[in-house]
Amino acid sequence: MIRQRKEARRKAYERQRRNWLLVRVGIGAIIVLVIAGIAWTALREFEQNQVNDDVTVYGGIEDFSRNHPPGPQFYNVVPPVGSDHNNIWQNCGFYDETIFNWHGVHSLEHGAVWITYRPDLPQEQIAEIESIAEQSFILASPYPGLKSPVVASVWGKQIELEGANDDRLEPFIREYRLNRDNSPEPGASCSGGTNLTTTELPQQEPVLPGTPPSSPQPSPEVSPVASPAASPAATPVIGPVVTPLGSPIASPVASPVAFRPEGDEQG
């Protein structure tokens, strides 16, 4: 009888010991998760602050006109970050030929991030950009003449990057893609527009009001998707001067492209 009581007390002690061990392990795991979460949040904030420091701000939602005049448009920032544009947007996705700026700007209006890259970028980096463009509301195309290997643009903002593997690209996309505080029409369609590309050199230098571009591009009139039809060029329309907020006017540049549509239609 005494032996049975001792055995019962021993088993109860072992159960209690196991329970306390489990409690201590659980508390330790929670502490580790909390610390990891704090560290992750701090890292993301640090990355975002670094990106924000490098972003050139040309204006906000209301600082650009948003008309749909026909024909070619020429811009104060190259690659453009906003202003008047064609009434048909560029379908989001990856292109290996140059697109018309006035279609790309319409995609920016819908909340897309437009990644432009030099055509001579190493093939593995182009492949990386193509992979990034599988996300919804990412537009990627070559732009000959860029001063930086890669330039990412959203409505009113732009960042120059050292390549597709630049650590600032992902935080830039995370911050501004479909950002309701930055895009005039976030979430409007980024498909069902046009896949039109061109072999012509895109605008290379910013154009100020009253200064005609040195070599105007013809602008085909485009019907939504599937069958864009070319029509004679129209008179270029030039938007208002855009001065970067706290940054000098940027004048990035160009490169060629072919199209692979995005996976999701809506982001």
N, C-alpha and C positions, 0 to 999 in steps of 0.2 A: 504493500500500500504506500509506504513511504517512498519506495523507489519509483512508483508510478507518478507520485506528486512531483518528485524531483525532475523526472523526464518531461512532465507537462510544463513545469516552470522553464526548463531548458528550451523546449520548443517555442514557448511563448516569447522568451528572450530573443531567440534567433529570428522569429517573425518580426518582432519589433525592430531588431537591428537591421534586417533587410529593408523594412519600410523606411527607416530613417536614412538608410543609404540611398534608396530611391529618391527620397525627398531632397537629399543633398545634391544628388546628380541632377535632378530636375531643376533645382534652384540655380546650380552652376550653369546648366545649359541655357536657361533664360537669361542669366547675366551675360553669357557669351553672345547670345543673339542680340541683346540690347546694345552691347558694346559694338558689335559688328554693324548693326543698323545705324548707330550714331556715326561710326567711322565712314560707312558707305555714303550717308547723307552729306557728311562733311566733305568727302572726296568729290561728290557730284557738284556741290556748291562751289568748291574750289575750281573745278573744271569749268563750270558755267561762268564764274567770275573772270577766269582767264579768257574765255571766248568773248564775253561781253566787252572786255578791254580791247579786243582786236577787231570788233565789228565796227564798220563805218556806217554811221546812221545818216541817211540822206533826207529823212522825213518820216512822218507818220501816215496813217490811213488817209487823212484829209488833205495832205500836202501835195497830192498829185491829182491832175485831172484824169478822168476815167471815161472819156468819150470813145466812140467807136467810128472814127472817120475811115473812109476807104483808102486803100493804097498804102505805100510804105510810110513808116513812121521813123523818126530819128530822135535820139535820146541824149540827155545831158550826162548820163552815166553809161559806161560800156564795160561789161554787159549791163543791160538796163535793169532797173529795179522798180519801175513803175511809170505811170503816165498813160496817155492815150494809146490805144491798141486796136487790133483787128477784132471784129465781133465774134470771131471763131477762135477758141483756145487751142493750144497744142495738147494733144493727148499725152498724159504723163507716161513715163517709161524711159527706156534707154534708146538713144539714137547714135549711130556712128557716122552720120552726116549732119552738116549744119542745118539748123532750122531758122525760120524767119523770126527776128526779134519780136515783132508785133504780135505774133501768136504766143510766144513764150511769156511775154508780159501779161497776157490775159490769164495764163495759168497761175502766175504769181498772185493775181487778184483773187484767185480761188483758194489760196492758201498753200500752194505748192512751193517746194524748195527746188530751185533750178541750179543744178551743178553743171558748170561749164569747164571743159578741160582742153588742154593743148592736144592737137592731133598727134604730136610726136611723143606723148606720154608713154612710158614703158607699158608693154602689153599687159603685164600682170596688174598694173594699177588701173588700166582701163577695165580689165575684168573685175576688179574690186568695185569700181564705180557702177558697172553693170549689175553687180550683185546688190549694191545699195539701192539701185533704182527699181528693184523688185518690190520695195515698199510702196504703199499707196502714197499718192501726192508727192512723188519724187520725179522730177524731169531732169534728164542728163543728156548733154549733147556736146560735141566738140566745138571749140570756138578758136579759130586761128588768130594768132597775134596776142594772146593773153600775156600780160606781164608776169603773172604767177602761173605755176603749173596747173592749178585748179582754183576756180573762184565759185563760191556758193552764194546765191542771191535769193532774197525773199523780198516782199513788197517793202521798199524803203530802206533796206539794209543789205549789207554785203560783207563777205569776209574773204580775204586772199589766203590761200593755203599752199603749203609746200608740196602737196601731193595727195593721192587718194587715201594714204595711210596717216595723214595728219591727225593728231589726237583731237583737234578742235572741230573736225567735221561732224562727228556724231553728236556732241553737245549742241552744236548749231542747229542740226536737224531736229533734235529733241526739243529745243527751245522754241523754234519758229514754225515748224510744220503745222499747218492748220491752227495757228495761234489766233484766237479771236480778237486779241488786242492789237494784232499787227496786220491782219489780212482784211481787205474790204468785204470779201464774200467767202469766208472760210467754209469749206465743205461743199461748195458748188462743184459741179461735175468736173473731173479731170480726165474723162473719157468721152467718147461721142463727139469729139471735136475734129481735129485734123492731124494726120501723120505726115504732112507735107514737109519735105526737106529740099535743100538747094545745094548746088556746087559753088555758088557765088560767095565771095568773101563778105562776111558780115561787117557791120559798122565798126570801124577801128578807133575812132576818136570821138569824144563828146562833142555834140553840136549845140551851140548856143542859139537862142532866138535870133532870126535875121541873118544867120550864117548858113548858106546852103552847103550841104555835104559835097565833098569833092567828087564822089562817084556814086550817085543814087542807085539803089537797087530796085529792080522791077518788083511790083507786088502783085502776085496772083490773087484773084478773088477766090475764096474758098467756101465750099458748102460743107456742112458738118459731115465728117467721116466719109470713108469709102471712095468718094469720087470728087476730089478737089479739082476745080476747073480753073485754068489760068485765064487772066484777062489783062488788058493793057495796064501799064503802070499809071498810078495817079500821082498828083502833086504831093510831095512830102509834107507831113504835118509835124510841127516841132512843138514840143511841150514847153512849159515854163521852166525857167532856170531852177535847178535843184542844187542847193549848197549843202554839203554834208554838215551835220550838227557836230561840231568839234573835230571835224576831219576834213582834209583837202579833197577836192574833186578827184575821184578816181578815174582812171582811163584804162581799164583792163582790155582784153582783146579776144581772138577767135580760133576755130578749128573744125574739120569735116565730121559726118555721122550716118547710120542705118538704124531702124526702129525695132525695139522689143517692148511690147506694151506691158504696163504694170499688172500685177496680179489682182489687186483689189480696185474696185471702182470708187469706192468711198472710203475715207479714212476716219 
